[in-house]
């Protein structure tokens, strides 16, 4: 049976279910009774599993092989998408040291404003993303946006003044806004909460690779000497074309859900879905619920996460936008400044992978966030108060890059602790929008009047990292309290014992579901 026929069978089954008497359905929770779920409340994965002829649970060996298969198909595509979104976003940073400011005759804070408007557009675009992501196939939406931002990147080469540069950056921000919420939703479909952590960190390590490649690309194109076509223009065109190719690959090869994965057999799909059912966060449900949208507004954990994301992103905004400029202001020539920015990528990759695998084996997400903030605080201190020491300043810039690992923990934390499809898509868009807010504030701390030291911006890095460490601990205390309110639950391996399959796939929020437990 092909996927189209399967979908027809599932739709017929859902129609039958709506007219069937469900009063005899077993209780959902452990020792608790609940109303039978409406068929619209049940995730599409439930109907897929129900219509399968495979009721056999996967063995540990089969699950290990299945994870490897998914890893090699899904993760590399997401990694490439995230790598290119970072390179395309920070290409303005490298273009600045390649002569863009001079050639476009940018004045005072116009470069800062161009960087800021990217994130303003990014923030505004999260509103339609929160609606669209529940309605359309997520991977297809991601692929389309990757192609479009690739085109926007290439078009930056046509900028000839501040207005045209600003236009290109605004469109880039609109299209890149889809990346984080899409990848969070996609990643959460294929793995349990603990399994997801290192996979999130692998695709997020594309940020570090982007820093390394960006330095090499900038250095290479600075060697291009053409009287009518500058190196930075060629750089934007090449990066845009590469991004468009990756977007096309994403559109055609990245499955929207495990049920549509052509690289898995029918039995493998069912085994995978049964395995991830323990998350109780669902795979796909197009039924929009206003009650879940309103729950977002009064969810304390989400607003703490928003504050944490903003604090982290203020520092990351400073470093990603201005690191090459800061290094150049130490007295290095532009080509060498681009190369000296590359170790930042190595620090980002190392910290991201260490944190991802650390969360997989030890949990304690809050502690890993706080731990990454410590070198960020030290880096901010070196940048702020050791201004006569070029080596110390450079070390400070490198150390601050450890904070990049904290954002992927926040992404994975959001994916793990928010349930209910409507609430999930709104929440991931809200967290992504919070990233934009931080990145809007961060570059604005760099004012022309503070050049070349930019001391207020450096002190901002120090202060926001200290505050982020504190908020992560507050989140930990909140989750401990929230879990105690829900009572005792069996250990992770037996979490689904005593629950019927409908309950695991019912579209309930984390607050509505009495058996849902937060991870921290």
TORKELUM-814256 format. One line per 2 residues: number of its first residue (from 1); their letters; for each residue x, y, z of C-alpha. Coordinates in nm, 4 decimals. Layout:
# residues N
NUM> a> X/Y/Z ~ ...
This chain:
# residues 520
1> xx> 0.0000/0.0000/0.0000 ~ 0.1542/0.3322/-0.1047
3> xx> 0.1451/0.6449/0.1141 ~ -0.1506/0.7928/-0.0805
5> xx> -0.3638/0.4816/-0.0280 ~ -0.2562/0.4723/0.3335
7> xx> -0.3708/0.8307/0.3830 ~ -0.7127/0.7440/0.2376
9> xx> -0.7495/0.4502/0.4753 ~ -0.6489/0.6705/0.7702
11> xx> -0.9062/0.9345/0.6724 ~ -1.1787/0.6675/0.6473
13> xx> -1.0779/0.5285/0.9858 ~ -1.0919/0.8730/1.1410
15> xx> -1.4398/0.9195/0.9967 ~ -1.5520/0.5855/1.1409
17> xx> -1.3994/0.6744/1.4767 ~ -1.6027/0.9922/1.5028
19> xx> -1.9292/0.7974/1.4789 ~ -1.8196/0.5095/1.7008
21> xx> -1.9248/0.4839/2.0653 ~ -1.6053/0.5498/2.2644
23> xx> -1.7597/0.5387/2.6088 ~ -1.5878/0.2116/2.6847
25> xx> -1.2398/0.3420/2.6054 ~ -0.9893/0.2590/2.8797
27> xx> -0.8672/0.5260/3.1167 ~ -0.5870/0.7443/2.9876
29> xx> -0.3706/0.8037/3.2869 ~ -0.2213/0.5881/3.5563
31> xx> -0.5050/0.5409/3.7970 ~ -0.6946/0.8396/3.6498
33> xx> -1.0024/0.8681/3.4296 ~ -1.0452/1.1055/3.1405
35> xx> -1.3014/1.1762/2.8751 ~ -1.2577/0.9689/2.5574
37> xx> -1.0642/1.1744/2.3015 ~ -1.2404/1.3261/2.0042
39> xx> -1.0982/1.1825/1.6807 ~ -0.9667/1.5304/1.5882
41> xx> -0.7612/1.5245/1.9076 ~ -0.5693/1.2184/1.7993
43> xx> -0.2413/1.2658/1.6153 ~ -0.2000/1.1418/1.2581
45> xx> 0.0663/0.9025/1.3879 ~ -0.1964/0.7242/1.5976
47> xx> -0.4075/0.6453/1.2915 ~ -0.1013/0.5358/1.0975
49> xx> 0.0037/0.2915/1.3701 ~ -0.3528/0.1693/1.4158
51> xx> -0.3921/0.0812/1.0486 ~ -0.0608/-0.1029/1.0317
53> xx> -0.0394/-0.4781/1.0504 ~ 0.2722/-0.4648/1.2651
55> xx> 0.2080/-0.4812/1.6393 ~ 0.5607/-0.5984/1.7268
57> xx> 0.7709/-0.3698/1.9441 ~ 1.1251/-0.2987/1.8247
59> xx> 1.4143/-0.4688/2.0012 ~ 1.7030/-0.2551/2.1339
61> xx> 1.9163/-0.3747/1.8436 ~ 1.6479/-0.2795/1.5909
63> xx> 1.6070/0.0619/1.7515 ~ 1.9819/0.1249/1.7350
65> xx> 1.9862/0.0360/1.3646 ~ 1.6765/0.2497/1.3059
67> xx> 1.8338/0.5493/1.4790 ~ 2.1461/0.5194/1.2638
69> xx> 1.9333/0.5054/0.9501 ~ 1.7388/0.8160/1.0509
71> xx> 2.0565/0.9945/1.1622 ~ 2.2268/0.9542/0.8269
73> xx> 1.9233/1.0699/0.6288 ~ 1.7716/1.3482/0.8402
75> xx> 2.0556/1.5114/1.0345 ~ 2.2928/1.5939/0.7413
77> xx> 2.0172/1.7848/0.5583 ~ 1.9286/1.9865/0.8683
79> xx> 2.3006/2.0456/0.9309 ~ 2.3477/2.1884/0.5806
81> xx> 2.0421/2.4134/0.6183 ~ 2.1630/2.5539/0.9477
83> xx> 2.5187/2.5991/0.8229 ~ 2.4049/2.8036/0.5253
85> xx> 2.1544/3.0120/0.7218 ~ 2.4349/3.1154/0.9549
87> xx> 2.6839/3.1880/0.6756 ~ 2.4258/3.3861/0.4800
89> xx> 2.3262/3.5792/0.7919 ~ 2.6801/3.6739/0.8976
91> xx> 2.8086/3.7320/0.5442 ~ 2.7356/4.0993/0.6109
93> xx> 2.9910/4.0821/0.8947 ~ 3.2572/3.9606/0.6515
95> xx> 3.1508/4.1951/0.3728 ~ 3.2094/4.4852/0.6131
97> xx> 3.5798/4.4046/0.6361 ~ 3.5901/4.3529/0.2588
99> xx> 3.4952/4.7122/0.1799 ~ 3.1138/4.7043/0.1671
101> xx> 3.0766/5.0022/0.4015 ~ 3.3064/5.2183/0.1924
103> xx> 3.1668/5.1126/-0.1441 ~ 2.8027/5.1686/-0.0398
105> xx> 2.8986/5.4914/0.1418 ~ 2.7349/5.3801/0.4664
107> xx> 2.7238/5.6501/0.7336 ~ 2.7343/5.6422/1.1143
109> xx> 2.5046/5.3592/1.2360 ~ 2.3709/5.2470/0.8981
111> xx> 2.5658/4.9198/0.9067 ~ 2.4282/4.8490/1.2553
113> xx> 2.0783/4.9299/1.1343 ~ 2.1131/4.6925/0.8386
115> xx> 2.2068/4.4139/1.0807 ~ 1.9196/4.5068/1.3125
117> xx> 1.6520/4.5199/1.0424 ~ 1.7341/4.1622/0.9454
119> xx> 1.6181/4.0542/1.2918 ~ 1.3188/4.2877/1.2965
121> xx> 1.1978/4.1198/0.9765 ~ 1.2845/3.7816/1.1297
123> xx> 1.0755/3.8649/1.4376 ~ 0.7715/3.9855/1.2419
125> xx> 0.7816/3.6791/1.0145 ~ 0.7494/3.4463/1.3154
127> xx> 0.3822/3.5487/1.3459 ~ 0.2718/3.3897/1.0150
129> xx> 0.5170/3.1038/1.0760 ~ 0.3298/3.0157/1.3970
131> xx> 0.0109/2.9765/1.1922 ~ 0.1534/2.8205/0.8766
133> xx> 0.3630/2.5490/1.0429 ~ 0.0554/2.3676/1.1755
135> xx> -0.1194/2.3850/0.8387 ~ 0.1478/2.2904/0.5847
137> xx> 0.4105/2.0140/0.5549 ~ 0.6991/2.1393/0.7682
139> xx> 0.9907/2.0107/0.5572 ~ 0.8379/2.1477/0.2363
141> xx> 0.7888/2.4869/0.4020 ~ 1.1514/2.4796/0.5158
143> xx> 1.2774/2.3863/0.1674 ~ 1.0862/2.6709/0.0014
145> xx> 1.2213/2.9236/0.2503 ~ 1.5805/2.8003/0.2106
147> xx> 1.5549/2.8554/-0.1663 ~ 1.4050/3.2016/-0.1158
149> xx> 1.6674/3.3171/0.1324 ~ 1.9362/3.1875/-0.1029
151> xx> 1.7924/3.4151/-0.3709 ~ 1.7854/3.7052/-0.1212
153> xx> 2.1515/3.6413/-0.0356 ~ 2.2548/3.6444/-0.4022
155> xx> 2.0557/3.9644/-0.4594 ~ 2.2603/4.1400/-0.1899
157> xx> 2.5365/4.1607/-0.4512 ~ 2.3166/4.4102/-0.6371
159> xx> 2.3075/4.6509/-0.3409 ~ 2.4496/4.9905/-0.4360
161> xx> 2.3416/5.2044/-0.1393 ~ 2.1980/5.1805/0.2113
163> xx> 1.8345/5.1444/0.0937 ~ 1.9048/4.8510/-0.1397
165> xx> 2.1215/4.6776/0.1215 ~ 1.8425/4.7203/0.3765
167> xx> 1.5879/4.5714/0.1361 ~ 1.7989/4.2621/0.0754
169> xx> 1.8555/4.2102/0.4503 ~ 1.4842/4.2448/0.5286
171> xx> 1.3886/3.9774/0.2765 ~ 1.6679/3.7543/0.4072
173> xx> 1.5275/3.7913/0.7597 ~ 1.1718/3.7083/0.6471
175> xx> 1.2764/3.3820/0.4817 ~ 1.5317/3.2716/0.7430
177> xx> 1.2631/3.3026/1.0137 ~ 1.1371/2.9546/0.9193
179> xx> 1.4615/2.7743/1.0024 ~ 1.4580/2.7408/1.3822
181> xx> 1.0898/2.6517/1.4396 ~ 1.0958/2.4093/1.1454
183> xx> 1.4077/2.2276/1.2637 ~ 1.2807/2.2080/1.6228
185> xx> 0.9537/2.0498/1.5092 ~ 1.1229/1.8135/1.2625
187> xx> 1.3910/1.6986/1.5079 ~ 1.1375/1.6260/1.7818
189> xx> 0.9441/1.3845/1.5584 ~ 1.2184/1.1272/1.5182
191> xx> 1.3686/1.0799/1.8654 ~ 1.2790/1.0505/2.2313
193> xx> 1.3593/1.3517/2.4485 ~ 1.6994/1.2232/2.5615
195> xx> 1.7913/1.0955/2.2140 ~ 1.7060/1.4314/2.0586
197> xx> 1.9658/1.6331/2.2510 ~ 2.2807/1.5198/2.0629
199> xx> 2.0964/1.5326/1.7279 ~ 1.9937/1.8921/1.7929
201> xx> 2.3562/1.9706/1.8775 ~ 2.4871/1.8104/1.5568
203> xx> 2.2752/2.0202/1.3206 ~ 2.3283/2.3262/1.5383
205> xx> 2.7055/2.2722/1.5081 ~ 2.6517/2.4051/1.1563
207> xx> 2.6768/2.7456/1.3220 ~ 3.0385/2.6775/1.4167
209> xx> 3.1190/2.5339/1.0757 ~ 2.9601/2.8445/0.9277
211> xx> 3.2014/3.0621/1.1259 ~ 3.4973/2.8611/0.9945
213> xx> 3.3780/2.8492/0.6340 ~ 3.2806/3.2159/0.6508
215> xx> 3.6346/3.3093/0.7453 ~ 3.7805/3.1029/0.4626
217> xx> 3.5283/3.2351/0.2087 ~ 3.5898/3.5941/0.3145
219> xx> 3.9678/3.5499/0.2921 ~ 3.9385/3.3838/-0.0503
221> xx> 3.7159/3.6499/-0.2022 ~ 3.9325/3.9286/-0.0639
223> xx> 4.1970/3.8015/-0.3043 ~ 3.9656/3.8780/-0.5977
225> xx> 4.0618/4.2101/-0.7515 ~ 3.8198/4.3372/-1.0155
227> xx> 3.7577/4.7053/-1.0873 ~ 3.3820/4.6725/-1.1515
229> xx> 3.2815/4.3705/-0.9438 ~ 3.4085/4.3592/-0.5851
231> xx> 3.4985/4.0419/-0.3999 ~ 3.2121/4.0809/-0.1519
233> xx> 2.9610/4.0859/-0.4373 ~ 3.0964/3.7610/-0.5819
235> xx> 3.0856/3.6134/-0.2304 ~ 2.7123/3.6875/-0.1941
237> xx> 2.6321/3.5356/-0.5346 ~ 2.8246/3.2140/-0.4656
239> xx> 2.6737/3.1722/-0.1178 ~ 2.3255/3.2341/-0.2560
241> xx> 2.3630/2.9703/-0.5281 ~ 2.4884/2.7090/-0.2810
243> xx> 2.1935/2.7843/-0.0531 ~ 1.9410/2.7473/-0.3363
245> xx> 2.0824/2.4009/-0.4174 ~ 2.0539/2.2935/-0.0521
247> xx> 1.6967/2.4257/-0.0434 ~ 1.5992/2.2141/-0.3444
249> xx> 1.7558/1.9060/-0.1838 ~ 1.5670/1.9800/0.1389
251> xx> 1.2337/2.0160/-0.0422 ~ 1.2613/1.6798/-0.2176
253> xx> 1.4556/1.4618/0.0291 ~ 1.3631/1.5717/0.3825
255> xx> 1.0417/1.3930/0.4932 ~ 0.7706/1.6008/0.6598
257> xx> 0.6957/1.3237/0.9118 ~ 0.8201/0.9696/0.9828
259> xx> 0.5003/0.8399/0.8171 ~ 0.6205/0.9908/0.4858
261> xx> 0.9806/0.8692/0.5061 ~ 1.0518/0.6852/0.1834
263> xx> 1.3800/0.5503/0.3214 ~ 1.1952/0.3523/0.5914
265> xx> 0.9849/0.0391/0.5453 ~ 0.6292/0.0266/0.6804
267> xx> 0.7352/-0.1830/0.9790 ~ 1.0243/0.0535/1.0550
269> xx> 0.7898/0.3533/1.0520 ~ 0.5531/0.1864/1.2983
271> xx> 0.8351/0.0800/1.5288 ~ 0.9777/0.4314/1.5266
273> xx> 0.6389/0.5876/1.6024 ~ 0.5771/0.3489/1.8907
275> xx> 0.9233/0.4294/2.0244 ~ 0.8753/0.8082/2.0253
277> xx> 0.5173/0.7864/2.1587 ~ 0.6648/0.8137/2.5092
279> xx> 0.7323/1.1845/2.4382 ~ 0.3548/1.2519/2.4399
281> xx> 0.4182/1.5553/2.2190 ~ 0.2736/1.4169/1.8946
283> xx> 0.3908/1.4216/1.5327 ~ 0.1270/1.6066/1.3292
285> xx> -0.2214/1.7407/1.3968 ~ -0.3757/2.0152/1.1807
287> xx> -0.6610/2.0841/1.4236 ~ -0.6056/2.4390/1.5557
289> xx> -0.7087/2.4888/1.9193 ~ -0.7657/2.8373/2.0547
291> xx> -0.7434/2.7049/2.4114 ~ -0.3860/2.5918/2.3485
293> xx> -0.2952/2.9273/2.1973 ~ -0.4302/3.1045/2.5056
295> xx> -0.2404/2.8670/2.7339 ~ 0.0844/3.0007/2.5843
297> xx> 0.0056/3.3429/2.7310 ~ -0.0161/3.2138/3.0887
299> xx> 0.2589/2.9517/3.0824 ~ 0.5349/3.0600/3.3226
301> xx> 0.7953/2.8179/3.1824 ~ 0.7572/2.9634/2.8357
303> xx> 0.8073/3.3231/2.9454 ~ 1.1117/3.2245/3.1509
305> xx> 1.2420/3.0517/2.8365 ~ 1.1718/3.3654/2.6344
307> xx> 1.3694/3.5788/2.8812 ~ 1.6550/3.3280/2.8822
309> xx> 1.6655/3.3248/2.5005 ~ 1.6735/3.7041/2.4799
311> xx> 1.9605/3.7272/2.7294 ~ 2.1628/3.4625/2.5475
313> xx> 2.0886/3.6131/2.2070 ~ 2.2014/3.9631/2.3029
315> xx> 2.5541/3.8270/2.3423 ~ 2.5363/3.6041/2.0359
317> xx> 2.4111/3.9030/1.8353 ~ 2.7151/4.1038/1.9394
319> xx> 2.9601/3.8294/1.8505 ~ 2.8081/3.7082/1.5219
321> xx> 2.7601/4.0573/1.3807 ~ 3.0693/4.2335/1.5063
323> xx> 3.3403/3.9775/1.5840 ~ 3.5293/4.0355/1.2570
325> xx> 3.4992/4.4119/1.3083 ~ 3.6310/4.3883/1.6656
327> xx> 3.9272/4.1785/1.5541 ~ 4.0050/4.4198/1.2717
329> xx> 4.0010/4.7063/1.5237 ~ 4.2839/4.5343/1.7108
331> xx> 4.5017/4.6484/1.4208 ~ 4.4829/4.3442/1.1927
333> xx> 4.4340/4.3792/0.8186 ~ 4.0956/4.2570/0.6806
335> xx> 4.2204/3.9213/0.5384 ~ 4.3920/3.8314/0.8654
337> xx> 4.0902/3.9492/1.0681 ~ 3.8712/3.7051/0.8716
339> xx> 4.1091/3.4168/0.9427 ~ 4.1441/3.5054/1.3122
341> xx> 3.7658/3.4799/1.3433 ~ 3.7767/3.1111/1.2471
343> xx> 3.8740/2.9739/1.5929 ~ 3.5393/3.1084/1.7122
345> xx> 3.3803/2.8374/1.4988 ~ 3.5943/2.5664/1.6570
347> xx> 3.4877/2.6835/2.0046 ~ 3.1224/2.6863/1.8960
349> xx> 3.1365/2.3337/1.7523 ~ 3.3200/2.1881/2.0533
351> xx> 3.0906/2.3459/2.3125 ~ 2.7757/2.2546/2.1173
353> xx> 2.8692/1.8869/2.0800 ~ 2.9890/1.8540/2.4400
355> xx> 2.6657/2.0034/2.5713 ~ 2.4462/1.7952/2.3385
357> xx> 2.6028/1.4652/2.4385 ~ 2.6228/1.5779/2.8009
359> xx> 2.2461/1.6348/2.8092 ~ 2.1925/1.2927/2.6464
361> xx> 2.3760/1.1129/2.9257 ~ 2.3232/1.3335/3.2306
363> xx> 2.0165/1.5497/3.1558 ~ 2.0481/1.8640/3.3811
365> xx> 1.9914/2.1028/3.0928 ~ 1.9840/2.3999/3.3296
367> xx> 2.3340/2.3172/3.4601 ~ 2.4776/2.2886/3.1101
369> xx> 2.3360/2.6307/3.0229 ~ 2.4779/2.7856/3.3390
371> xx> 2.8110/2.6106/3.2768 ~ 2.8398/2.7562/2.9262
373> xx> 2.7649/3.1024/3.0617 ~ 3.0740/3.0902/3.2868
375> xx> 3.3333/3.1134/3.0039 ~ 3.0978/3.3640/2.8393
377> xx> 3.1192/3.5797/3.1520 ~ 3.4988/3.5435/3.1577
379> xx> 3.5152/3.6354/2.7881 ~ 3.2978/3.9400/2.8466
381> xx> 3.5252/4.0420/3.1339 ~ 3.8391/4.0139/2.9207
383> xx> 3.6788/4.2133/2.6414 ~ 3.5570/4.4832/2.8816
385> xx> 3.8416/4.5283/3.1289 ~ 4.1581/4.4083/2.9554
387> xx> 4.1550/4.6550/2.6684 ~ 4.5281/4.7147/2.6617
389> xx> 4.6002/4.3475/2.5944 ~ 4.5354/4.2399/2.2344
391> xx> 4.5781/3.8683/2.3166 ~ 4.3393/3.8950/2.6112
393> xx> 4.0786/4.0705/2.3981 ~ 4.1065/3.8023/2.1305
395> xx> 4.0762/3.5272/2.3929 ~ 3.7663/3.7026/2.5266
397> xx> 3.5999/3.6953/2.1839 ~ 3.6747/3.3235/2.1519
399> xx> 3.5456/3.2431/2.5023 ~ 3.2165/3.4235/2.4467
401> xx> 3.1445/3.1766/2.1646 ~ 3.0764/2.9027/2.4224
403> xx> 2.7364/3.0654/2.4750 ~ 2.6260/2.9474/2.1310
405> xx> 2.5778/2.5998/2.2821 ~ 2.3157/2.7293/2.5241
407> xx> 2.0708/2.8199/2.2508 ~ 2.0460/2.4640/2.1210
409> xx> 1.9687/2.3446/2.4749 ~ 1.6856/2.5997/2.4861
411> xx> 1.5564/2.4778/2.1483 ~ 1.5632/2.1153/2.2589
413> xx> 1.4158/2.2038/2.5990 ~ 1.1248/2.3746/2.4254
415> xx> 1.0683/2.0773/2.1968 ~ 1.0736/1.8366/2.4927
417> xx> 0.8616/2.0290/2.7440 ~ 0.5845/2.1790/2.5293
419> xx> 0.3000/1.9485/2.4217 ~ -0.0144/2.0102/2.2180
421> xx> 0.0329/2.0813/1.8468 ~ -0.1088/2.4340/1.8444
423> xx> 0.0834/2.5267/2.1568 ~ 0.4044/2.3723/2.0180
425> xx> 0.4088/2.5607/1.6886 ~ 0.3312/2.8900/1.8628
427> xx> 0.5937/2.8226/2.1304 ~ 0.8780/2.7387/1.8916
429> xx> 0.7942/3.0487/1.6867 ~ 0.7913/3.2554/2.0067
431> xx> 1.1331/3.1235/2.1120 ~ 1.2682/3.1896/1.7638
433> xx> 1.1215/3.5397/1.7815 ~ 1.2915/3.5905/2.1191
435> xx> 1.6197/3.5054/1.9495 ~ 1.5456/3.7922/1.7126
437> xx> 1.4732/4.0328/1.9990 ~ 1.8111/3.9569/2.1554
439> xx> 1.9836/4.0019/1.8225 ~ 1.8064/4.3345/1.7700
441> xx> 1.9286/4.4607/2.1081 ~ 2.2815/4.3204/2.0753
443> xx> 2.4015/4.5092/1.7651 ~ 2.2405/4.8304/1.8923
445> xx> 2.4888/4.8312/2.1817 ~ 2.7519/4.8999/1.9131
447> xx> 2.7236/5.2705/1.8516 ~ 2.9574/5.4691/1.6284
449> xx> 3.0409/5.7059/1.9151 ~ 3.1888/5.4122/2.1138
451> xx> 3.4336/5.3057/1.8404 ~ 3.6862/5.1522/1.8297
453> xx> 3.6652/4.9862/2.1753 ~ 3.2844/4.9550/2.1992
455> xx> 3.3097/4.9187/2.5784 ~ 2.9308/4.9369/2.6508
457> xx> 2.8694/4.6450/2.4133 ~ 3.1368/4.4341/2.5817
459> xx> 2.9954/4.5030/2.9287 ~ 2.6522/4.4026/2.7946
461> xx> 2.7940/4.0600/2.7053 ~ 2.9206/4.0168/3.0615
463> xx> 2.5936/4.1227/3.2269 ~ 2.3566/3.9232/3.0061
465> xx> 2.5515/3.5998/3.0545 ~ 2.5388/3.6331/3.4332
467> xx> 2.1632/3.6966/3.4163 ~ 2.1103/3.3981/3.1820
469> xx> 2.2836/3.1614/3.4256 ~ 2.0478/3.2799/3.7004
471> xx> 1.7342/3.2360/3.4866 ~ 1.8351/2.8801/3.3922
473> xx> 1.8466/2.7931/3.7630 ~ 1.5035/2.9521/3.8156
475> xx> 1.3679/2.7335/3.5330 ~ 1.5116/2.4265/3.7034
477> xx> 1.3305/2.5168/4.0264 ~ 1.0067/2.5747/3.8347
479> xx> 1.0205/2.2337/3.6647 ~ 1.0916/2.0547/3.9936
481> xx> 0.7893/2.2301/4.1458 ~ 0.5659/2.1597/3.8422
483> xx> 0.6512/1.7883/3.8438 ~ 0.5834/1.7595/4.2166
485> xx> 0.2383/1.9115/4.1598 ~ 0.1627/1.6336/3.9104
487> xx> 0.2675/1.3629/4.1579 ~ 0.4835/1.0527/4.1272
489> xx> 0.5312/0.8884/3.7912 ~ 0.7018/0.5569/3.6924
491> xx> 1.0594/0.5611/3.5704 ~ 1.1301/0.6671/3.2124
493> xx> 1.1432/0.3152/3.0751 ~ 0.7984/0.2300/3.2085
495> xx> 0.6377/0.5692/3.1502 ~ 0.3757/0.4337/2.9147
497> xx> 0.2802/0.1362/3.1247 ~ -0.0905/0.1323/3.1983
499> xx> -0.1723/0.3894/2.9343 ~ -0.3652/0.3075/2.6212
501> xx> -0.2293/0.4070/2.2848 ~ -0.4897/0.6767/2.2319
503> xx> -0.3660/0.8683/2.5355 ~ -0.0082/0.8734/2.4073
505> xx> -0.1193/1.0407/2.0851 ~ -0.3972/1.2625/2.2180
507> xx> -0.3498/1.6313/2.1399 ~ -0.3170/1.7518/2.4993
509> xx> -0.0846/2.0210/2.6263 ~ 0.1828/1.9516/2.8831
511> xx> -0.0408/2.1135/3.1457 ~ -0.3566/1.9258/3.0466
513> xx> -0.1880/1.5845/3.0411 ~ -0.1586/1.4481/3.3994
515> xx> 0.1069/1.1928/3.2992 ~ 0.3333/1.4427/3.1209
517> xx> 0.6539/1.5201/3.3095 ~ 0.8987/1.8011/3.2399
519> xx> 1.2664/1.7326/3.1808 ~ 1.5320/1.9609/3.3243
